[in-house]
Amino acid sequence: MKDLNTQENVVDTENVKIVARNVQVYYGDNHAIKDVNVEIEANTVTAFIGPSGCGKSTFLRCINRMNDTIDICRVEGDILIDGEDIYDRRVDPVQLRAKVGMVFQKPNPFPKSIFDNVAYGPRIHGLAQNKADLNIIVESALRRAAIWEEVKDRLDAPGTGLSGGQQQRLCIARAIATEPEVLLMDEPCSALDPIATAQVEELIDELRENYAVVIVTHSMQQAARVSQKTAFFHLGNLVEYGETAAIFTNPTDPRTESYITGRIG
């Protein structure tokens, strides 16, 4: 069976934000990602689905060079954001991560106040000229993360004192405070209860108005609810990519159908 890394008529080429070409990822001798080619659109939620260990989180971390932090990891091929090769030697990974925000599986607020959690990125990237600027940035990020009303009267309280769902929305606020253009989410709801999950999913839908959102999820139901495009990974291969509705109702590769129907995974 051949890998359907691309399907015809599924990508709006004028709206493409991220382009991956022939991406390979190795952990030492282990070939974890094989020949991934994909174009990810702006103002769209793209879901990466597939069995555990299939490479979806590894590929996600390629998009903001988080794999740079792993000594034995080697990335080959090209990943471009707005036409710029993010693996070019001249690209500063710290600046890249301001442009490509990331939210992790487990909420991980800094051991700082709610305010300082959100202010951290704008401070280190010099986005605020003074305290008044910083106040505006923090409030705006907390509002966009749909948590401002819950925390506006306790911004000096520790972020770690919030509930799990609130902590995850705080982490989303922290990620978008640097005005990124891409937001990566690695199973952002897997540690949350159903109510908090619904709140974060609603937020993801709102965020796509301003960002290209890429979400790794183990939940096919979540992918169906929040995404417009879906990519199915299996054994390090991008097997199929296209409109979410088509992937779930009329997949073109037997492996995709087997995963969706529960026969593999």
C-alpha positions in Angstrom: 0.0 0.0 0.0 1.3 3.4 -0.8 1.2 6.3 1.7 -1.2 9.0 0.7 0.7 11.9 2.1 -1.3 14.3 0.1 -4.8 14.1 -1.4 -5.9 16.2 -4.3 -8.1 19.2 -3.7 -7.8 19.3 0.1 -5.4 22.2 0.5 -6.1 25.9 -0.1 -2.7 26.8 -1.4 -3.2 30.5 -0.9 -3.9 29.9 2.8 -1.0 27.5 3.5 0.9 28.4 6.7 3.2 25.4 7.2 4.8 23.2 4.5 6.6 20.0 5.4 8.6 18.3 2.6 10.2 14.8 3.0 10.6 15.1 6.7 12.5 12.3 8.4 13.1 12.1 12.2 15.6 9.7 13.8 16.1 8.9 17.4 19.6 7.4 17.1 19.1 4.5 14.7 15.3 4.5 15.1 13.6 6.0 12.1 10.6 7.5 13.8 9.1 9.7 11.1 9.3 8.7 7.4 8.9 10.9 4.4 6.2 13.2 5.8 4.8 15.7 3.3 1.9 18.0 4.3 0.6 21.5 3.9 -1.2 23.0 7.0 -3.5 26.0 6.5 -3.9 29.2 8.5 -7.2 29.8 10.4 -7.8 26.0 10.5 -7.6 23.4 13.2 -5.6 20.4 12.0 -5.8 17.2 14.1 -3.1 14.6 14.1 -4.5 11.2 15.0 -3.1 7.7 15.2 -2.2 4.9 17.6 0.2 5.5 20.5 3.8 5.7 19.3 2.9 6.4 15.6 4.9 9.6 15.4 2.2 12.3 15.7 3.7 14.1 18.7 7.2 13.7 17.3 6.2 15.4 14.1 4.3 18.1 16.1 7.5 18.9 18.0 9.3 19.4 14.7 7.2 22.4 13.9 8.8 24.5 16.8 12.1 22.6 17.0 11.3 21.1 20.4 13.2 18.0 19.2 16.4 20.2 19.3 16.4 19.6 23.0 16.9 15.8 22.5 20.5 14.9 21.9 19.9 11.7 19.9 17.2 13.3 17.7 18.0 14.2 14.1 15.5 15.9 11.8 15.9 15.9 8.0 13.8 17.5 5.2 12.2 20.9 5.1 9.7 22.6 7.3 8.7 26.1 6.2 6.4 28.6 7.9 5.3 31.4 5.7 8.0 30.2 3.2 10.8 30.4 5.7 12.9 27.3 6.5 12.7 27.0 10.3 15.7 24.7 10.3 17.9 27.3 8.6 21.0 27.9 10.7 20.1 31.6 10.9 16.8 30.9 12.6 16.9 31.4 16.4 14.8 28.6 18.0 13.8 31.0 20.9 12.3 33.5 18.4 10.7 30.7 16.5 8.9 29.5 19.6 7.5 32.9 20.2 5.9 32.6 16.7 4.9 29.0 17.3 3.3 28.6 20.7 2.9 25.2 22.4 0.5 23.8 24.9 1.4 20.4 26.5 -0.6 17.4 27.6 -0.3 18.2 31.3 -1.0 21.7 32.4 2.4 23.1 33.4 2.0 26.6 34.8 5.2 28.2 36.2 5.5 28.4 40.0 4.6 32.1 39.6 1.6 34.3 39.9 -1.2 34.1 37.3 0.0 37.5 36.0 3.6 36.5 35.8 2.8 33.3 34.0 1.3 35.2 31.1 3.7 38.1 31.3 6.8 35.8 31.1 6.9 35.5 27.3 6.2 39.2 26.5 8.9 40.2 29.0 11.7 38.0 27.6 10.8 38.9 24.0 10.6 42.6 24.7 7.0 43.0 23.6 6.0 45.5 26.3 7.6 49.0 26.7 6.2 49.5 30.2 4.0 48.0 32.9 0.9 49.5 31.3 1.7 47.7 28.0 2.2 44.5 29.9 -1.1 44.8 31.7 -2.9 45.2 28.4 -1.1 42.2 26.9 -1.8 40.0 29.9 -5.5 40.9 30.1 -5.9 40.4 26.3 -4.3 36.9 26.5 -6.4 35.9 29.5 -9.6 37.1 27.7 -8.7 35.2 24.5 -8.1 32.1 26.6 -11.6 32.5 28.2 -10.3 32.7 31.7 -10.1 36.5 32.5 -13.4 36.6 34.4 -12.4 33.8 36.6 -9.0 35.2 37.6 -9.1 39.0 37.1 -9.5 39.6 40.9 -6.6 37.3 41.9 -3.8 37.9 39.3 -1.2 37.8 42.1 -2.3 34.3 43.2 -0.2 31.4 42.1 -1.1 29.8 38.8 -0.6 26.4 40.4 -3.6 27.0 42.6 -6.0 26.9 39.8 -8.1 23.9 38.8 -6.8 21.6 36.0 -9.0 23.1 33.4 -8.1 26.6 34.5 -4.4 25.8 34.5 -4.7 24.6 30.9 -6.5 27.7 29.8 -3.8 29.7 31.7 -1.1 27.8 29.7 -3.0 28.7 26.5 -3.0 32.3 27.5 0.7 32.1 28.2 1.3 30.6 24.7 -0.7 33.2 22.9 0.7 36.2 24.9 3.7 36.5 22.5 1.3 36.9 19.6 2.2 33.6 17.8 0.9 32.7 14.4 0.8 28.9 15.0 -0.5 27.2 18.1 0.6 23.6 18.7 -1.4 21.5 21.2 -0.2 18.0 22.3 -3.2 16.2 23.7 -4.3 19.4 25.6 -7.4 17.8 27.1 -6.2 14.3 28.1 -5.6 15.3 31.8 -8.9 17.2 32.0 -12.4 16.3 33.1 -15.3 16.4 30.6 -16.5 19.9 31.5 -13.0 21.4 31.3 -12.4 19.5 28.0 -15.6 21.1 26.6 -14.4 24.5 27.6 -11.0 24.0 26.0 -12.5 22.6 22.8 -14.8 25.6 22.5 -11.7 27.8 23.0 -9.8 25.9 20.3 -12.6 26.6 17.9 -12.4 30.4 18.7 -8.6 30.5 18.5 -8.6 29.3 14.9 -9.8 32.7 13.8 -6.4 34.1 14.6 -4.0 31.1 14.4 -3.1 28.0 12.6 -3.9 25.4 15.3 -2.4 21.9 15.2 -3.7 19.5 17.8 -2.5 16.0 18.6 -5.3 14.0 20.1 -5.8 10.3 21.1 -9.6 11.0 20.9 -11.1 10.5 17.4 -14.3 12.1 18.8 -12.4 15.2 19.7 -10.7 15.4 16.3 -14.1 15.1 14.7 -15.5 17.9 17.0 -12.7 20.5 16.8 -10.8 20.1 13.5 -11.4 20.9 9.9 -8.4 18.9 8.6 -7.1 15.6 9.9 -3.9 13.7 9.4 -3.7 10.0 10.2 -0.3 8.7 11.3 0.7 5.0 11.5 4.1 3.5 12.2 5.9 6.8 11.5 4.1 7.4 8.2 1.5 10.1 7.3 -1.0 7.7 5.8 -3.8 10.1 4.9 -4.6 13.8 5.1 -7.7 15.7 4.2 -11.0 17.2 5.3 -11.9 15.8 8.7 -15.4 14.8 7.5 -14.0 12.8 4.6 -11.3 11.1 6.7 -13.9 9.9 9.2 -16.6 8.9 6.7 -14.8 8.0 3.5 -11.1 7.3 4.1 -9.2 6.3 1.0 -6.6 4.1 2.8 -7.5 0.7 4.4 -5.3 1.5 7.4 -7.2 4.7 8.1 -10.5 2.8 8.0 -9.1 0.1 10.2 -8.1 2.7 12.8 -11.3 4.7 12.7 -13.4 1.5 13.1 -11.2 0.3 15.9 -9.6 -2.7 14.2 -6.1 -1.2 14.8 -4.8 1.1 17.5 
